Amino acid sequence: MTRRPTHSDPLVLATSAALVLVALTSPASGEDWNSLSPAQKYRGSVERVRPVLAPYRTELDLIEFTGGIPDHCVEAPGALEICRWRLSKQEKGWRPLARALGTGDRLNLVCALPMDETPRAEDSCGVHSQRSNRNSVHLDTYKGKGKPKSYGPPNYRKLRNQAQRLLAVSRTAFELSTLVGDAPNICRIKKTRSYCSWLTDNHTYGHGTLAMIAMTTEIDFSDKIRLTCMLPADGSPRAEGSCTAKSWHD
């Protein structure tokens, strides 16, 4: 159920076809953010900003940090709400987060917050660029500017398998939001299970990862990609094979 927040409310694209997706290890803080693999950014989006966000445990704390209310919140499994703040250089919280990531991009701050307004769990906030990671694809995968080129076996299969493995380790609504780099558009909470979906485009970090999963014979990054997942209503990890990623046309 999507709501409008108020003041009182609280891949996997490789840089080349030869790059193999590494395990989710924490990147060194001194490394250039744009040079990291999608797997490193997945973990680093939480770990690099942890010291910055540690003092801010509630939605009101985060509003004070960012200088504004979240622009989108959605009720999620496990008695949580996942909220997103869009931050640019004009917002108070942008500079310390951008410094932690080593980027000048506009950012999405995404946090999973208890519905009862108690302090959030550790590692329940992540930060991503408002930029599709499709740019991680090596330029020689294109015939020309904006024109996708089919991957021949085995390289296409390798890249797609890398993307699928990163989706597989994203087991909760917050982990999926970290993969996408944004809060869900909507979650429908039922008694024992829930359905959450994320609609991604070229301004969403995980768009490139999901495009690799959704495409079957070629990569077309002009499409929006919708990720839909069935998750246990209690917030426990989802079952294997419970997510689908498909092209979406308005």
Order of alpha helices (4+ residues) and beta strands (2+ residues): beta-alpha-alpha-alpha-beta-beta-alpha-beta-beta-beta-beta-alpha-alpha-beta-beta-alpha-beta-beta
